[in-house]
Amino acid sequence: MTEERLQTGDLVRDDADRPIGRDDSADSTGDGERLEPLFDDDREQELRERWHRLQARFVDEPRETVHDADSLVAELLRDLAGSFDQARAKLEGQWSSGDDVSTEDLRVALQRYRSFFERVLSA
């Protein structure tokens, strides 16, 4: 049985939702503002370890390594999009049920969007 591998192109066709966690640590934007974490510590460590193992294989298996790199990036992007979607759906669920959403909850959500936006554009 062949394992089907996720590819970045699948992200425009796949609605799969794999939420990820986050923790309270944060980076800085360089102007003193904190960036909200995008992954929890365990997930971040797992992704980094997978990336390092992948890079170590490049000399012996360059073609397969590039396929695996695409798959890992696609998984990361899908998980990240899923976590944003889950957070948005939670807020919208509160609104539609007539519950008030605190300004603090909205501020945290916006900070997380900003953190992602700044990281992508500065990379």
C-alpha positions as CSV (number, residue, x, y, z in Angstrom):
1,M,0.0,0.0,0.0
2,T,1.4,3.4,-1.0
3,E,1.1,6.2,1.5
4,E,-0.5,9.3,-0.1
5,R,1.6,12.3,0.5
6,L,0.2,15.8,0.9
7,Q,1.5,18.4,-1.5
8,T,1.3,22.2,-1.4
9,G,-1.0,22.0,-4.5
10,D,-3.5,20.1,-2.4
11,L,-4.1,23.1,-0.2
12,V,-6.1,24.8,-2.9
13,R,-8.3,21.7,-3.2
14,D,-8.4,20.2,0.3
15,D,-10.6,21.4,3.1
16,A,-9.1,19.0,5.7
17,D,-8.9,20.6,9.2
18,R,-6.1,19.6,11.5
19,P,-6.0,22.2,14.3
20,I,-2.7,22.8,16.1
21,G,-2.0,24.1,19.6
22,R,-0.2,27.1,20.8
23,D,1.6,28.2,23.9
24,D,2.2,31.5,25.7
25,S,5.8,32.1,24.5
26,A,6.3,34.7,21.9
27,D,9.0,36.2,19.6
28,S,9.5,39.9,18.9
29,T,8.9,41.9,15.7
30,G,12.1,43.8,16.2
31,D,10.1,46.9,17.2
32,G,9.5,45.6,20.7
33,E,6.1,44.0,20.0
34,R,5.5,40.4,20.8
35,L,4.6,37.9,18.1
36,E,2.1,35.3,19.2
37,P,3.2,31.7,18.9
38,L,1.8,29.8,15.9
39,F,2.5,26.3,17.3
40,D,2.8,24.7,20.7
41,D,6.3,23.7,21.8
42,D,5.8,20.0,21.1
43,R,4.5,20.6,17.6
44,E,7.2,23.1,16.8
45,Q,9.9,20.6,18.0
46,E,8.4,17.8,15.9
47,L,8.3,20.0,12.8
48,R,11.9,21.1,13.3
49,E,13.1,17.5,13.9
50,R,11.4,16.3,10.7
51,W,12.9,19.2,8.8
52,H,16.4,18.4,10.0
53,R,16.0,14.7,9.2
54,L,14.8,15.7,5.8
55,Q,17.7,17.9,5.1
56,A,20.2,15.2,6.1
57,R,18.8,12.9,3.4
58,F,19.2,15.4,0.5
59,V,22.7,14.2,-0.7
60,D,21.6,10.6,-0.9
61,E,17.9,11.2,-2.1
62,P,17.6,14.7,-3.5
63,R,14.4,14.1,-5.5
64,E,12.6,12.3,-2.7
65,T,13.8,14.9,-0.3
66,V,12.3,17.7,-2.3
67,H,9.0,15.8,-2.5
68,D,9.1,15.3,1.3
69,A,9.9,19.0,1.9
70,D,6.9,20.0,-0.2
71,S,4.7,17.6,1.8
72,L,6.0,18.9,5.2
73,V,5.4,22.5,4.1
74,A,1.9,21.6,2.9
75,E,1.2,19.9,6.2
76,L,2.4,22.9,8.2
77,L,0.3,25.3,6.1
78,R,-2.8,23.1,6.4
79,D,-2.4,22.8,10.1
80,L,-1.8,26.6,10.5
81,A,-4.8,27.4,8.3
82,G,-6.9,24.9,10.3
83,S,-6.0,26.6,13.6
84,F,-6.9,30.0,12.3
85,D,-10.2,28.6,10.9
86,Q,-11.0,27.0,14.2
87,A,-10.3,30.2,16.2
88,R,-12.5,32.2,13.8
89,A,-15.3,29.7,13.9
90,K,-15.2,29.8,17.7
91,L,-15.6,33.6,17.7
92,E,-18.3,33.4,15.1
93,G,-20.1,30.8,17.1
94,Q,-20.2,33.1,20.1
95,W,-21.6,35.9,18.0
96,S,-24.3,33.8,16.4
97,S,-25.5,32.5,19.7
98,G,-25.8,36.0,21.0
99,D,-22.9,35.8,23.4
100,D,-20.6,38.8,23.7
101,V,-17.0,38.3,22.6
102,S,-14.7,40.2,24.8
103,T,-12.4,42.8,23.3
104,E,-9.5,40.9,24.8
105,D,-10.5,37.7,22.9
106,L,-10.7,39.8,19.7
107,R,-7.3,41.5,20.5
108,V,-5.6,38.1,20.9
109,A,-7.1,36.8,17.7
110,L,-5.9,39.9,15.8
111,Q,-2.5,39.7,17.3
112,R,-2.2,36.1,16.1
113,Y,-3.2,37.1,12.6
114,R,-0.6,40.0,12.7
115,S,2.1,37.7,14.0
116,F,1.5,35.3,11.1
117,F,1.3,38.1,8.6
118,E,4.6,39.7,9.8
119,R,6.5,36.5,9.8
120,V,5.5,35.5,6.3
121,L,6.3,38.9,4.9
122,S,9.6,39.3,6.7
123,A,10.9,35.8,5.7
